[in-house]
Amino acid sequence: MKVVGIGGGTGLPVLLSGLKRLRQSGECDIRITAVVAVSDSGGSTGNLRAALGIPAMGDLRNCFIALAGSPLPVLKAVCRHRFHGIEGLSGHSMGNLILSALYQMAGDFDGMVRLANHLFQLKDRVLPGTSVPVTLCADFFDGSIVRGESAIPLKRMPIRRVWLDPERPLPAPGVLDAIAEADAIVFGPGSLYTSVIPSLLVAGVADAIHASSAVKIHVCNLMTQAGETGTYTAADHLRALTQYLPSGAVDVCVVNTRSAGPLLQKRYSQSGAQFVTASDDEIRRLGAVPQRADLLQENNTKIRHDGLALARLVVALGSRRREWEVLCAES
C-alpha cells in the first residue's frame, strides 16, 4: 500500500513513525511518502533559510528522523540536539546544520533532499512540498495581513485565508507522482493553517489530490490551537481544509473519541487549548464520512495521537478504498 502524508510540525512525524512501526511489525507492506511544508520561519530554521536563501528545513528534518532506517539511534539523537551557550550556534538544531551542509554539498535544495534520504537510509521518501523559498501569509477577519509562518499564530485572531508568496510555486520533483500513485492520502494531524494547508497551495497539488483514486483522509487534531483554530469543531477544521481543495476532495474525517485526564486537560486549557468536538451530521454535510476511533496516546505531559493506532486506521481505510468511494457517494 502506498500512503502519502501531507503536513509538517510535530503531527506528521507521529503518523510516519506509526506507519513505519506497522511495517516493521510485519502487519502490512507500506510505502510511505511525506509531503512536507517548507514555510516555517522561526528559530533555527528561520535563521538558516534567511542565511542560505532556501526553503525551511525544520519540518523536513523531523520527518527524516521519523522514517530513518535502523540502526541509527546515534544519528537521530545528534539531529535532535540543540546547541546552547555557544556564540553563533545557540538555538540551532544539529539536524538543521547537517541539512545545511548537505545543501551546500549538493548545490541545490532538491539535491539536498536526495542526499538526506540516503544519509538517513530511508526506505521511503521525504519530499518538500516545493523547492522554492516561500513565505506563508495570512489575511485575518479584521482586515490585517501577517507575513511569516511563526508570526501568524501570534495574531490571536480568526484567520480568513492563507497563501504563499510567491503564489502557486512549482511542486518539488516527485510530489505529483506520489499523489497520483497513492492508495491513501492523509492530511494531518498538525497545525491546520501553518503545517497542513501550505503544501496544498503549491501549483498542481490540490488538483492532483482531487484526481487521485486514493482515499483522502483528514485526521482532525485532538486539540484546538490558540491563534489558529481556537474555537474550531471537527467540521470547522474540515471546512477550512476543503476551502483549498476542489469540491469532494476529502472522503473521510477521522476524529478521536478518547479524553485525557482532568489535570492534563486543565493544563492545556490554561494555554487556550480544548479537545476538538465533533458532529457526525456536520461532517457528512461537508461531503465526508466521519470515522471515530480511540487515537489518544497520553503521557504525563503531552496530548498526542497514538501513531500506531492511527497508522492501523489509515491502512484499514486505504484497504477499503472502493467501499469508501461508495459510502462517500451515498453520504
Buried (B, 14 or more C-beta within 10 A) or exposed (E): BBBBBBBBBBBBBBBBBBBBBBBEEEEBEBBBBBBBBBBBBEBBBBBBBEEBEBBBBBBBBBBBBBBBEEEBEEBBEEBEEBBEEEEEEEEBBBBBBBBBEBBEEBEEBBBBBBBBBEBBEBEBBBBBBBBBBBEBBBBBEEEEEBEBBBBBBEBEBBBBBBBBEEEBBEBBEBBBEBBBBBBBBBBBBBBBBBBBBBBBBBBBBBBBBBBBEBBBBBBBBBBBBBBBBBEBBBBBBBBBBBEBBEEBBBBBBBBBEBEBEEEBBEBBEEEBBBBBEBEBEBBBEBBBBBBEBEBBBBEEEEBBBBBBBBBBBBBEBBBBBEEBEEBBEEB
